[in-house]
Amino acid sequence: MSRVASTIPPEGSTVPPRHPKAPEAGTRIPSHFGHCFGCGELHPTGLHLVAHAGVGLDITAEFTVTENHQGAPGLAHGGLLSLAFDEALGKLMWLLRAPAVTARLETDFLKPVPMGSTLFISARITGQVNRKVYCEAVGRLEGPEGVIAVRAAALYVIVPMSHFLENAPKEYIEHISKTPEILAFVDSEFEINP
């Protein structure tokens, strides 16, 4: 049986510095692709998750559960809640200016998330070892200080931007070529750790 990667930073990991060109605190983190189901503003039934950079290595995000996001009648689908956390945790990479892929995502569902409610997510980077970035998040109902409904932890692996660009459809390339915020992220100044 193969070993499963942990989402807990191992001994010796460090919390990386925030990149000097990371989005300023309070700034909305742009969607990487307008048709992304998680954060794209153009996807007709997507989550439309909106995230803002925090002061350190943290972000806040939120999305409202609609009828398109139901699993059981009136309740958010667990898979879509996991998607929301993958999206929010992935937005942390903007603070490092490092493109990454999800290697592992753990999601704990503590309370049901009803249709019509807004989930307030706070996420932070907890450590880094070489290309592995460890993160955690909580999702609250009834406001940013409300009851915790979902917890998540993840491991991301930093990859070269070419991983995304070489596999991208023409529409994505056109989208980033017209979006200054994304062009700033895909410039040649990435700090990719070996």
N, CA and C atoms as an extended XYZ file, in Angstrom:
582
Properties=species:S:1:pos:R:3:atomname:S:1:resname:S:1:resid:I:1 pbc="F F F"
N         0.848       -1.174        0.000 N   MET     1
C         0.000        0.000        0.000 CA  MET     1
C         0.891        1.234        0.000 C   MET     1
N         0.558        2.212       -0.843 N   SER     2
C         1.381        3.415       -0.927 CA  SER     2
C         1.043        4.363        0.219 C   SER     2
N         2.002        5.173        0.569 N   ARG     3
C         1.855        6.139        1.645 CA  ARG     3
C         0.998        7.306        1.178 C   ARG     3
N         0.097        7.766        2.026 N   VAL     4
C        -0.765        8.897        1.710 CA  VAL     4
C        -0.100       10.169        2.226 C   VAL     4
N        -0.038       11.180        1.387 N   ALA     5
C         0.570       12.452        1.781 CA  ALA     5
C        -0.256       13.101        2.878 C   ALA     5
N         0.419       13.682        3.853 N   SER     6
C        -0.251       14.347        4.959 CA  SER     6
C        -0.522       15.813        4.623 C   SER     6
N        -1.546       16.356        5.253 N   THR     7
C        -1.826       17.785        5.119 CA  THR     7
C        -1.260       18.563        6.307 C   THR     7
N        -0.593       17.863        7.211 N   ILE     8
C         0.025       18.501        8.381 CA  ILE     8
C         1.485       18.798        8.055 C   ILE     8
N         1.921       20.041        8.258 N   PRO     9
C         3.322       20.362        7.957 CA  PRO     9
C         4.260       19.496        8.800 C   PRO     9
N         5.261       18.895        8.182 N   PRO    10
C         6.178       18.039        8.941 CA  PRO    10
C         7.139       18.872        9.793 C   PRO    10
N         7.765       18.217       10.721 N   GLU    11
C         8.777       18.874       11.540 CA  GLU    11
C         9.855       19.442       10.624 C   GLU    11
N        10.276       20.641       10.906 N   GLY    12
C        11.284       21.296       10.069 CA  GLY    12
C        10.711       22.175        8.982 C   GLY    12
N         9.386       22.146        8.806 N   SER    13
C         8.791       23.035        7.802 CA  SER    13
C         8.844       24.466        8.320 C   SER    13
N         8.768       25.400        7.402 N   THR    14
C         8.772       26.807        7.787 CA  THR    14
C         7.578       27.496        7.146 C   THR    14
N         7.161       28.578        7.748 N   VAL    15
C         6.115       29.387        7.128 CA  VAL    15
C         6.830       30.327        6.163 C   VAL    15
N         6.505       30.241        4.881 N   PRO    16
C         7.234       31.046        3.887 CA  PRO    16
C         6.904       32.526        4.027 C   PRO    16
N         7.763       33.384        3.502 N   PRO    17
C         7.434       34.820        3.512 CA  PRO    17
C         6.381       35.136        2.455 C   PRO    17
N         5.622       36.172        2.719 N   ARG    18
C         4.673       36.672        1.731 CA  ARG    18
C         5.478       37.340        0.620 C   ARG    18
N         5.137       37.042       -0.623 N   HIS    19
C         5.868       37.609       -1.759 CA  HIS    19
C         5.673       39.126       -1.771 C   HIS    19
N         6.739       39.903       -2.058 N   PRO    20
C         6.601       41.363       -2.084 CA  PRO    20
C         5.569       41.871       -3.090 C   PRO    20
N         5.293       41.082       -4.131 N   LYS    21
C         4.306       41.501       -5.130 CA  LYS    21
C         2.953       40.799       -4.949 C   LYS    21
N         2.720       40.223       -3.763 N   ALA    22
C         1.418       39.601       -3.489 CA  ALA    22
C         0.341       40.679       -3.472 C   ALA    22
N        -0.897       40.310       -3.748 N   PRO    23
C        -1.974       41.299       -3.671 CA  PRO    23
C        -2.000       41.960       -2.289 C   PRO    23
N        -2.272       43.247       -2.260 N   GLU    24
C        -2.316       43.979       -0.992 CA  GLU    24
C        -3.476       43.482       -0.141 C   GLU    24
N        -3.317       43.615        1.179 N   ALA    25
C        -4.373       43.213        2.112 CA  ALA    25
C        -5.684       43.902        1.744 C   ALA    25
N        -6.746       43.134        1.740 N   GLY    26
C        -8.061       43.667        1.399 CA  GLY    26
C        -8.382       43.628       -0.078 C   GLY    26
N        -7.384       43.356       -0.921 N   THR    27
C        -7.581       43.315       -2.369 CA  THR    27
C        -8.304       42.029       -2.771 C   THR    27
N        -9.251       42.161       -3.684 N   ARG    28
C        -9.918       40.980       -4.219 CA  ARG    28
C        -8.927       40.211       -5.079 C   ARG    28
N        -8.856       38.913       -4.863 N   ILE    29
C        -7.981       38.057       -5.660 CA  ILE    29
C        -8.761       37.676       -6.915 C   ILE    29
N        -8.210       37.970       -8.083 N   PRO    30
C        -8.980       37.747       -9.312 CA  PRO    30
C        -9.191       36.270       -9.618 C   PRO    30
N       -10.211       36.010      -10.407 N   SER    31
C       -10.442       34.661      -10.913 CA  SER    31
C        -9.355       34.352      -11.932 C   SER    31
N        -8.813       33.151      -11.857 N   HIS    32
C        -7.791       32.750      -12.823 CA  HIS    32
C        -8.392       32.445      -14.185 C   HIS    32
N        -9.718       32.182      -14.224 N   PHE    33
C       -10.393       31.868      -15.476 CA  PHE    33
C       -11.878       32.146      -15.290 C   PHE    33
N       -12.440       32.957      -16.147 N   GLY    34
C       -13.825       33.374      -16.017 CA  GLY    34
C       -14.827       32.239      -15.988 C   GLY    34
N       -14.482       31.099      -16.614 N   HIS    35
C       -15.400       29.967      -16.656 CA  HIS    35
C       -15.096       28.911      -15.601 C   HIS    35
N       -14.201       29.213      -14.660 N   CYS    36
C       -13.902       28.274      -13.573 CA  CYS    36
C       -15.174       28.038      -12.763 C   CYS    36
N       -15.505       26.792      -12.476 N   PHE    37
C       -16.708       26.486      -11.718 CA  PHE    37
C       -16.624       27.031      -10.293 C   PHE    37
N       -15.424       27.112       -9.745 N   GLY    38
C       -15.277       27.597       -8.376 CA  GLY    38
C       -15.338       29.100       -8.238 C   GLY    38
N       -14.530       29.826       -9.028 N   CYS    39
C       -14.429       31.279       -8.830 CA  CYS    39
C       -14.775       32.104      -10.064 C   CYS    39
N       -15.094       31.462      -11.155 N   GLY    40
C       -15.353       32.204      -12.387 CA  GLY    40
C       -16.671       32.946      -12.373 C   GLY    40
N       -16.606       34.207      -12.729 N   GLU    41
C       -17.817       35.035      -12.768 CA  GLU    41
C       -18.680       34.714      -13.987 C   GLU    41
N       -18.114       34.043      -14.989 N   LEU    42
C       -18.854       33.745      -16.215 CA  LEU    42
C       -19.561       32.390      -16.190 C   LEU    42
N       -19.241       31.550      -15.214 N   HIS    43
C       -19.886       30.233      -15.169 CA  HIS    43
C       -21.320       30.403      -14.676 C   HIS    43
N       -22.313       29.951      -15.448 N   PRO    44
C       -23.707       30.233      -15.094 CA  PRO    44
C       -24.180       29.608      -13.783 C   PRO    44
N       -23.658       28.442      -13.412 N   THR    45
C       -24.129       27.778      -12.189 CA  THR    45
C       -23.014       27.556      -11.178 C   THR    45
N       -21.857       28.180      -11.396 N   GLY    46
C       -20.715       27.989      -10.514 CA  GLY    46
C       -20.908       28.569       -9.128 C   GLY    46
N       -19.886       28.386       -8.292 N   LEU    47
C       -19.943       28.883       -6.918 CA  LEU    47
C       -19.783       30.401       -6.852 C   LEU    47
N       -19.078       30.973       -7.812 N   HIS    48
C       -18.799       32.416       -7.823 CA  HIS    48
C       -18.119       32.846       -6.530 C   HIS    48
N       -17.206       31.998       -6.036 N   LEU    49
C       -16.477       32.291       -4.805 CA  LEU    49
C       -15.636       33.546       -4.989 C   LEU    49
N       -15.697       34.431       -4.009 N   VAL    50
C       -14.939       35.684       -4.024 CA  VAL    50
C       -13.964       35.638       -2.860 C   VAL    50
N       -12.688       35.937       -3.134 N   ALA    51
C       -11.654       35.893       -2.100 CA  ALA    51
C       -10.928       37.226       -2.023 C   ALA    51
N       -10.469       37.549       -0.810 N   HIS    52
C        -9.698       38.766       -0.567 CA  HIS    52
C        -8.432       38.418        0.199 C   HIS    52
N        -7.338       39.062       -0.169 N   ALA    53
C        -6.056       38.838        0.496 CA  ALA    53
C        -6.107       39.365        1.918 C   ALA    53
N        -5.503       38.618        2.827 N   GLY    54
C        -5.372       39.059        4.210 CA  GLY    54
C        -4.074       39.817        4.404 C   GLY    54
N        -3.716       40.031        5.650 N   VAL    55
C        -2.515       40.798        5.982 CA  VAL    55
C        -1.262       39.948        5.854 C   VAL    55
N        -1.327       38.702        6.306 N   GLY    56
C        -0.166       37.818        6.264 CA  GLY    56
C        -0.297       36.805        5.150 C   GLY    56
N        -0.230       35.534        5.514 N   LEU    57
C        -0.396       34.448        4.547 CA  LEU    57
C        -1.788       33.859        4.697 C   LEU    57
N        -2.787       34.743        4.651 N   ASP    58
C        -4.162       34.323        4.843 CA  ASP    58
C        -5.082       35.042        3.856 C   ASP    58
N        -6.213       34.428        3.645 N   ILE    59
C        -7.253       35.031        2.797 CA  ILE    59
C        -8.610       34.796        3.455 C   ILE    59
N        -9.584       35.573        3.024 N   THR    60
C       -10.976       35.296        3.367 CA  THR    60
C       -11.714       35.096        2.054 C   THR    60
N       -12.748       34.279        2.096 N   ALA    61
C       -13.532       34.019        0.898 CA  ALA    61
C       -14.961       33.734        1.310 C   ALA    61
N       -15.861       33.885        0.347 N   GLU    62
C       -17.245       33.541        0.635 CA  GLU    62
C       -17.971       33.153       -0.645 C   GLU    62
N       -19.005       32.345       -0.437 N   PHE    63
C       -19.916       32.036       -1.533 CA  PHE    63
C       -21.276       31.711       -0.941 C   PHE    63
N       -22.291       31.947       -1.733 N   THR    64
C       -23.658       31.703       -1.308 CA  THR    64
C       -24.180       30.454       -2.001 C   THR    64
N       -24.745       29.561       -1.218 N   VAL    65
C       -25.264       28.301       -1.730 CA  VAL    65
C       -26.589       28.576       -2.449 C   VAL    65
N       -26.649       28.183       -3.711 N   THR    66
C       -27.874       28.353       -4.500 CA  THR    66
C       -28.513       26.996       -4.772 C   THR    66
N       -29.646       27.010       -5.454 N   GLU    67
C       -30.319       25.754       -5.803 CA  GLU    67
C       -29.442       24.874       -6.692 C   GLU    67
N       -28.466       25.477       -7.384 N   ASN    68
C       -27.557       24.707       -8.248 CA  ASN    68
C       -26.498       23.943       -7.468 C   ASN    68
N       -26.395       24.173       -6.172 N   HIS    69
C       -25.331       23.592       -5.355 CA  HIS    69
C       -25.856       22.554       -4.363 C   HIS    69
N       -27.100       22.108       -4.532 N   GLN    70
C       -27.714       21.181       -3.587 CA  GLN    70
C       -27.258       19.745       -3.808 C   GLN    70
N       -27.200       19.011       -2.706 N   GLY    71
C       -27.039       17.568       -2.729 CA  GLY    71
C       -28.374       17.007       -2.272 C   GLY    71
N       -28.558       16.950       -0.954 N   ALA    72
C       -29.882       16.657       -0.399 CA  ALA    72
C       -30.738       17.909       -0.599 C   ALA    72
N       -32.044       17.754       -0.710 N   PRO    73
C       -32.889       18.933       -0.932 CA  PRO    73
C       -32.653       20.014        0.134 C   PRO    73
N       -32.331       21.207       -0.336 N   GLY    74
C       -32.146       22.341        0.557 CA  GLY    74
C       -30.781       22.460        1.201 C   GLY    74
N       -29.878       21.506        0.959 N   LEU    75
C       -28.551       21.522        1.589 CA  LEU    75
C       -27.443       21.479        0.533 C   LEU    75
N       -26.342       22.148        0.844 N   ALA    76
C       -25.192       22.134       -0.064 CA  ALA    76
C       -24.649       20.720       -0.221 C   ALA    76
N       -24.254       20.387       -1.425 N   HIS    77
C       -23.623       19.100       -1.737 CA  HIS    77
C       -22.219       19.092       -1.129 C   HIS    77
N       -21.860       18.013       -0.451 N   GLY    78
C       -20.546       17.921        0.182 CA  GLY    78
C       -19.400       18.077       -0.800 C   GLY    78
N       -19.558       17.541       -1.993 N   GLY    79
C       -18.502       17.675       -3.000 CA  GLY    79
C       -18.301       19.115       -3.423 C   GLY    79
N       -19.399       19.872       -3.504 N   LEU    80
C       -19.278       21.282       -3.867 CA  LEU    80
C       -18.684       22.099       -2.728 C   LEU    80
N       -18.956       21.688       -1.480 N   LEU    81
C       -18.301       22.356       -0.351 CA  LEU    81
C       -16.789       22.090       -0.396 C   LEU    81
N       -16.410       20.863       -0.725 N   SER    82
C       -14.979       20.556       -0.876 CA  SER    82
C       -14.367       21.402       -1.984 C   SER    82
N       -15.096       21.566       -3.082 N   LEU    83
C       -14.634       22.420       -4.178 CA  LEU    83
C       -14.403       23.847       -3.690 C   LEU    83
N       -15.329       24.371       -2.882 N   ALA    84
C       -15.183       25.737       -2.368 CA  ALA    84
C       -13.895       25.868       -1.553 C   ALA    84
N       -13.585       24.855       -0.767 N   PHE    85
C       -12.364       24.912        0.032 CA  PHE    85
C       -11.121       24.736       -0.824 C   PHE    85
N       -11.190       23.883       -1.839 N   ASP    86
C       -10.060       23.746       -2.755 CA  ASP    86
C        -9.784       25.081       -3.439 C   ASP    86
N       -10.847       25.756       -3.837 N   GLU    87
C       -10.707       27.054       -4.499 CA  GLU    87
C       -10.122       28.094       -3.542 C   GLU    87
N       -10.667       28.178       -2.330 N   ALA    88
C       -10.188       29.166       -1.360 CA  ALA    88
C        -8.741       28.893       -0.960 C   ALA    88
N        -8.426       27.648       -0.670 N   LEU    89
C        -7.055       27.303       -0.284 CA  LEU    89
C        -6.090       27.540       -1.443 C   LEU    89
N        -6.526       27.247       -2.649 N   GLY    90
C        -5.690       27.489       -3.821 CA  GLY    90
C        -5.382       28.963       -4.024 C   GLY    90
N        -6.317       29.829       -3.623 N   LYS    91
C        -6.086       31.273       -3.763 CA  LYS    91
C        -4.916       31.737       -2.885 C   LYS    91
N        -4.570       30.967       -1.880 N   LEU    92
C        -3.414       31.323       -1.045 CA  LEU    92
C        -2.126       31.399       -1.863 C   LEU    92
N        -2.068       30.669       -2.953 N   MET    93
C        -0.846       30.655       -3.761 CA  MET    93
C        -0.563       32.025       -4.375 C   MET    93
N        -1.603       32.877       -4.501 N   TRP    94
C        -1.386       34.243       -4.986 CA  TRP    94
C        -0.489       35.008       -4.016 C   TRP    94
N        -0.509       34.632       -2.732 N   LEU    95
C         0.310       35.328       -1.740 CA  LEU    95
C         1.780       34.931       -1.845 C   LEU    95
N         2.032       33.770       -2.434 N   LEU    96
C         3.405       33.320       -2.675 CA  LEU    96
C         3.847       33.605       -4.104 C   LEU    96
N         2.873       33.957       -4.968 N   ARG    97
C         3.102       34.113       -6.409 CA  ARG    97
C         3.725       32.848       -6.986 C   ARG    97
N         3.082       31.752       -6.654 N   ALA    98
C         3.577       30.453       -7.098 CA  ALA    98
C         2.407       29.607       -7.574 C   ALA    98
N         2.384       29.201       -8.827 N   PRO    99
C         1.311       28.321       -9.299 CA  PRO    99
C         1.467       26.942       -8.658 C   PRO    99
N         0.353       26.317       -8.319 N   ALA   100
C         0.410       25.033       -7.624 CA  ALA   100
C        -0.793       24.182       -7.993 C   ALA   100
N        -0.673       22.906       -7.721 N   VAL   101
C        -1.768       21.962       -7.918 CA  VAL   101
C        -2.100       21.322       -6.578 C   VAL   101
N        -3.333       20.898       -6.439 N   THR   102
C        -3.778       20.230       -5.219 CA  THR   102
C        -3.228       18.815       -5.207 C   THR   102
N        -2.505       18.459       -4.153 N   ALA   103
C        -2.014       17.089       -3.993 CA  ALA   103
C        -2.924       16.295       -3.061 C   ALA   103
N        -3.477       16.962       -2.051 N   ARG   104
C        -4.378       16.292       -1.107 CA  ARG   104
C        -5.291       17.346       -0.487 C   ARG   104
N        -6.545       16.990       -0.307 N   LEU   105
C        -7.516       17.870        0.324 CA  LEU   105
C        -8.360       17.036        1.277 C   LEU   105
N        -8.393       17.447        2.534 N   GLU   106
C        -9.233       16.787        3.534 CA  GLU   106
C       -10.317       17.770        3.956 C   GLU   106
N       -11.546       17.316        3.990 N   THR   107
C       -12.662       18.182        4.359 CA  THR   107
C       -13.502       17.491        5.422 C   THR   107
N       -13.759       18.204        6.514 N   ASP   108
C       -14.608       17.691        7.591 CA  ASP   108
C       -15.889       18.516        7.629 C   ASP   108
N       -17.018       17.833        7.551 N   PHE   109
C       -18.320       18.491        7.544 CA  PHE   109
C       -18.904       18.402        8.953 C   PHE   109
N       -19.044       19.547        9.607 N   LEU   110
C       -19.479       19.583       10.995 CA  LEU   110
C       -20.954       19.947       11.152 C   LEU   110
N       -21.466       20.775       10.251 N   LYS   111
C       -22.863       21.216       10.290 CA  LYS   111
C       -23.384       21.266        8.859 C   LYS   111
N       -24.683       21.058        8.663 N   PRO   112
C       -25.236       21.216        7.322 CA  PRO   112
C       -25.164       22.683        6.878 C   PRO   112
N       -24.988       22.878        5.583 N   VAL   113
C       -24.922       24.227        5.009 CA  VAL   113
C       -26.156       24.388        4.113 C   VAL   113
N       -27.171       25.123        4.607 N   PRO   114
C       -28.434       25.223        3.871 CA  PRO   114
C       -28.359       26.097        2.620 C   PRO   114
N       -29.211       25.783        1.661 N   MET   115
C       -29.371       26.612        0.476 CA  MET   115
C       -29.772       28.020        0.926 C   MET   115
N       -29.205       29.025        0.275 N   GLY   116
C       -29.477       30.410        0.621 CA  GLY   116
C       -28.512       30.974        1.644 C   GLY   116
N       -27.740       30.112        2.307 N   SER   117
C       -26.780       30.613        3.294 CA  SER   117
C       -25.465       30.969        2.609 C   SER   117
N       -24.717       31.835        3.248 N   THR   118
C       -23.387       32.199        2.767 CA  THR   118
C       -22.363       31.532        3.675 C   THR   118
N       -21.379       30.900        3.066 N   LEU   119
C       -20.288       30.286        3.809 CA  LEU   119
C       -19.113       31.256        3.796 C   LEU   119
N       -18.642       31.613        4.984 N   PHE   120
C       -17.511       32.536        5.151 CA  PHE   120
C       -16.283       31.699        5.465 C   PHE   120
N       -15.309       31.728        4.561 N   ILE   121
C       -14.124       30.886        4.677 CA  ILE   121
C       -12.919       31.745        5.040 C   ILE   121
N       -12.144       31.281        6.007 N   SER   122
C       -10.848       31.900        6.287 CA  SER   122
C        -9.802       30.801        6.124 C   SER   122
N        -8.743       31.125        5.384 N   ALA   123
C        -7.718       30.133        5.056 CA  ALA   123
C        -6.335       30.728        5.298 C   ALA   123
N        -5.384       29.858        5.622 N   ARG   124
C        -4.018       30.323        5.852 CA  ARG   124
C        -3.012       29.237        5.500 C   ARG   124
N        -1.816       29.682        5.164 N   ILE   125
C        -0.700       28.771        4.915 CA  ILE   125
C        -0.077       28.434        6.259 C   ILE   125
N         0.146       27.144        6.502 N   THR   126
C         0.689       26.708        7.791 CA  THR   126
C         2.144       26.252        7.714 C   THR   126
N         2.669       26.045        6.509 N   GLY   127
C         4.061       25.629        6.384 CA  GLY   127
C         4.430       25.318        4.949 C   GLY   127
N         5.742       25.234        4.723 N   GLN   128
C         6.244       24.888        3.399 CA  GLN   128
C         7.535       24.105        3.550 C   GLN   128
N         7.684       23.081        2.713 N   VAL   129
C         8.921       22.319        2.587 CA  VAL   129
C         9.176       22.175        1.096 C   VAL   129
N        10.228       22.822        0.621 N   ASN   130
C        10.535       22.820       -0.810 CA  ASN   130
C         9.304       23.234       -1.608 C   ASN   130
N         8.787       22.357       -2.493 N   ARG   131
C         7.648       22.715       -3.331 CA  ARG   131
C         6.304       22.399       -2.682 C   ARG   131
N         6.304       21.810       -1.494 N   LYS   132
C         5.054       21.441       -0.813 CA  LYS   132
C         4.594       22.583        0.091 C   LYS   132
N         3.332       22.999       -0.104 N   VAL   133
C         2.754       24.078        0.694 CA  VAL   133
C         1.546       23.512        1.445 C   VAL   133
N         1.559       23.689        2.763 N   TYR   134
C         0.514       23.165        3.638 CA  TYR   134
C        -0.428       24.303        4.041 C   TYR   134
N        -1.741       24.014        4.046 N   CYS   135
C        -2.741       25.055        4.310 CA  CYS   135
C        -3.892       24.477        5.130 C   CYS   135
N        -4.646       25.387        5.768 N   GLU   136
C        -5.850       24.973        6.472 CA  GLU   136
C        -6.898       26.071        6.372 C   GLU   136
N        -8.162       25.697        6.584 N   ALA   137
C        -9.253       26.662        6.474 CA  ALA   137
C       -10.438       26.221        7.320 C   ALA   137
N       -11.268       27.193        7.664 N   VAL   138
C       -12.561       26.919        8.286 CA  VAL   138
C       -13.622       27.695        7.535 C   VAL   138
N       -14.829       27.147        7.507 N   GLY   139
C       -15.963       27.809        6.893 CA  GLY   139
C       -17.045       28.008        7.937 C   GLY   139
N       -17.533       29.228        8.042 N   ARG   140
C       -18.501       29.579        9.082 CA  ARG   140
C       -19.831       30.014        8.468 C   ARG   140
N       -20.882       29.756        9.190 N   LEU   141
C       -22.216       30.235        8.837 CA  LEU   141
C       -22.555       31.428        9.721 C   LEU   141
N       -23.456       32.250        9.281 N   GLU   142
C       -23.952       33.387       10.061 CA  GLU   142
C       -22.874       34.452       10.284 C   GLU   142
N       -21.953       34.597        9.347 N   GLY   143
C       -20.951       35.650        9.435 CA  GLY   143
C       -19.557       35.126        9.695 C   GLY   143
N       -18.549       35.987        9.521 N   PRO   144
C       -17.149       35.579        9.667 CA  PRO   144
C       -16.777       35.079       11.063 C   PRO   144
N       -17.582       35.400       12.067 N   GLU   145
C       -17.325       34.929       13.432 CA  GLU   145
C       -18.344       33.884       13.863 C   GLU   145
N       -19.159       33.403       12.933 N   GLY   146
C       -20.242       32.476       13.243 CA  GLY   146
C       -19.771       31.065       13.536 C   GLY   146
N       -20.722       30.175       13.573 N   VAL   147
C       -20.476       28.779       13.895 CA  VAL   147
C       -19.706       28.100       12.757 C   VAL   147
N       -18.723       27.276       13.125 N   ILE   148
C       -17.928       26.551       12.119 CA  ILE   148
C       -18.752       25.382       11.583 C   ILE   148
N       -18.929       25.359       10.276 N   ALA   149
C       -19.680       24.292        9.617 CA  ALA   149
C       -18.766       23.303        8.900 C   ALA   149
N       -17.617       23.786        8.406 N   VAL   150
C       -16.701       22.952        7.632 CA  VAL   150
C       -15.261       23.322        7.980 C   VAL   150
N       -14.404       22.317        8.081 N   ARG   151
C       -12.955       22.522        8.234 CA  ARG   151
C       -12.268       21.801        7.080 C   ARG   151
N       -11.124       22.328        6.673 N   ALA   152
C       -10.372       21.662        5.604 CA  ALA   152
C        -8.883       21.867        5.821 C   ALA   152
N        -8.112       20.944        5.295 N   ALA   153
C        -6.655       21.055        5.280 CA  ALA   153
C        -6.193       20.527        3.931 C   ALA   153
N        -5.112       21.091        3.426 N   ALA   154
C        -4.666       20.701        2.089 CA  ALA   154
C        -3.155       20.753        1.961 C   ALA   154
N        -2.693       20.012        0.983 N   LEU   155
C        -1.293       20.033        0.562 CA  LEU   155
C        -1.292       20.397       -0.911 C   LEU   155
N        -0.570       21.463       -1.250 N   TYR   156
C        -0.398       21.894       -2.643 CA  TYR   156
C         1.051       21.698       -3.031 C   TYR   156
N         1.279       21.450       -4.301 N   VAL   157
C         2.636       21.302       -4.826 CA  VAL   157
C         2.848       22.365       -5.896 C   VAL   157
N         3.887       23.167       -5.707 N   ILE   158
C         4.218       24.228       -6.657 CA  ILE   158
C         4.715       23.600       -7.954 C   ILE   158
N         4.188       24.088       -9.067 N   VAL   159
C         4.569       23.587      -10.389 CA  VAL   159
C         4.918       24.778      -11.277 C   VAL   159
N         5.633       24.542      -12.369 N   PRO   160
C         5.890       25.645      -13.310 CA  PRO   160
C         4.584       26.094      -13.962 C   PRO   160
N         4.493       27.350      -14.310 N   MET   161
C         3.282       27.871      -14.957 CA  MET   161
C         3.012       27.148      -16.268 C   MET   161
N         4.054       26.624      -16.886 N   SER   162
C         3.876       25.899      -18.152 CA  SER   162
C         2.924       24.710      -17.977 C   SER   162
N         2.839       24.154      -16.765 N   HIS   163
C         1.912       23.047      -16.505 CA  HIS   163
C         0.482       23.444      -16.886 C   HIS   163
N         0.111       24.679      -16.598 N   PHE   164
C        -1.227       25.153      -16.904 CA  PHE   164
C        -1.327       25.668      -18.336 C   PHE   164
N        -0.334       26.418      -18.763 N   LEU   165
C        -0.403       27.052      -20.079 CA  LEU   165
C        -0.341       26.045      -21.218 C   LEU   165
N         0.440       24.985      -21.060 N   GLU   166
C         0.563       23.985      -22.136 CA  GLU   166
C        -0.709       23.165      -22.312 C   GLU   166
N        -1.538       23.121      -21.281 N   ASN   167
C        -2.767       22.333      -21.348 CA  ASN   167
C        -4.009       23.196      -21.497 C   ASN   167
N        -3.833       24.499      -21.552 N   ALA   168
C        -4.963       25.423      -21.554 CA  ALA   168
C        -5.627       25.516      -22.919 C   ALA   168
N        -6.962       25.604      -22.921 N   PRO   169
C        -7.645       25.856      -24.193 CA  PRO   169
C        -7.373       27.277      -24.665 C   PRO   169
N        -7.587       27.493      -25.928 N   LYS   170
C        -7.339       28.799      -26.544 CA  LYS   170
C        -8.059       29.918      -25.792 C   LYS   170
N        -9.275       29.643      -25.305 N   GLU   171
C       -10.062       30.656      -24.602 CA  GLU   171
C        -9.353       31.139      -23.338 C   GLU   171
N        -8.668       30.223      -22.651 N   TYR   172
C        -7.956       30.608      -21.429 CA  TYR   172
C        -6.790       31.532      -21.767 C   TYR   172
N        -6.037       31.184      -22.780 N   ILE   173
C        -4.903       32.013      -23.194 CA  ILE   173
C        -5.408       33.404      -23.575 C   ILE   173
N        -6.520       33.462      -24.307 N   GLU   174
C        -7.107       34.758      -24.664 CA  GLU   174
C        -7.540       35.525      -23.420 C   GLU   174
N        -8.132       34.821      -22.456 N   HIS   175
C        -8.597       35.455      -21.222 CA  HIS   175
C        -7.432       36.079      -20.451 C   HIS   175
N        -6.357       35.320      -20.238 N   ILE   176
C        -5.251       35.878      -19.454 CA  ILE   176
C        -4.524       36.987      -20.214 C   ILE   176
N        -4.552       36.930      -21.537 N   SER   177
C        -3.871       37.979      -22.303 CA  SER   177
C        -4.597       39.321      -22.181 C   SER   177
N        -5.859       39.289      -21.730 N   LYS   178
C        -6.655       40.514      -21.589 CA  LYS   178
C        -6.891       40.893      -20.127 C   LYS   178
N        -6.294       40.160      -19.197 N   THR   179
C        -6.552       40.391      -17.779 CA  THR   179
C        -5.264       40.784      -17.077 C   THR   179
N        -5.063       42.067      -16.787 N   PRO   180
C        -3.807       42.537      -16.194 CA  PRO   180
C        -3.443       41.844      -14.884 C   PRO   180
N        -4.448       41.551      -14.036 N   GLU   181
C        -4.152       40.917      -12.747 CA  GLU   181
C        -3.549       39.535      -12.940 C   GLU   181
N        -4.055       38.810      -13.916 N   ILE   182
C        -3.540       37.465      -14.158 CA  ILE   182
C        -2.201       37.544      -14.872 C   ILE   182
N        -2.056       38.475      -15.812 N   LEU   183
C        -0.765       38.638      -16.482 CA  LEU   183
C         0.342       38.924      -15.471 C   LEU   183
N         0.027       39.693      -14.436 N   ALA   184
C         1.015       39.984      -13.400 CA  ALA   184
C         1.421       38.710      -12.671 C   ALA   184
N         0.481       37.761      -12.543 N   PHE   185
C         0.764       36.518      -11.837 CA  PHE   185
C         1.559       35.540      -12.693 C   PHE   185
N         1.368       35.574      -13.995 N   VAL   186
C         2.040       34.598      -14.859 CA  VAL   186
C         3.320       35.146      -15.475 C   VAL   186
N         3.848       36.213      -14.897 N   ASP   187
C         5.087       36.749      -15.454 CA  ASP   187
C         6.249       35.804      -15.167 C   ASP   187
N         7.419       36.183      -15.552 N   SER   188
C         8.575       35.286      -15.437 CA  SER   188
C         9.272       35.387      -14.088 C   SER   188
N         8.666       36.048      -13.114 N   GLU   189
C         9.331       36.248      -11.840 CA  GLU   189
C         8.913       35.253      -10.771 C   GLU   189
N         8.431       34.073      -11.157 N   PHE   190
C         8.028       33.091      -10.167 CA  PHE   190
C         9.203       32.640       -9.340 C   PHE   190
N         8.934       32.370       -8.076 N   GLU   191
C         9.936       31.785       -7.213 CA  GLU   191
C         9.552       30.331       -7.030 C   GLU   191
N        10.033       29.482       -7.884 N   ILE   192
C         9.739       28.058       -7.824 CA  ILE   192
C        10.874       27.389       -7.063 C   ILE   192
N        10.545       26.837       -5.896 N   ASN   193
C        11.567       26.174       -5.078 CA  ASN   193
C        11.821       24.780       -5.627 C   ASN   193
N        13.065       24.325       -5.634 N   PRO   194
C        13.336       22.970       -6.112 CA  PRO   194
C        12.805       21.922       -5.167 C   PRO   194
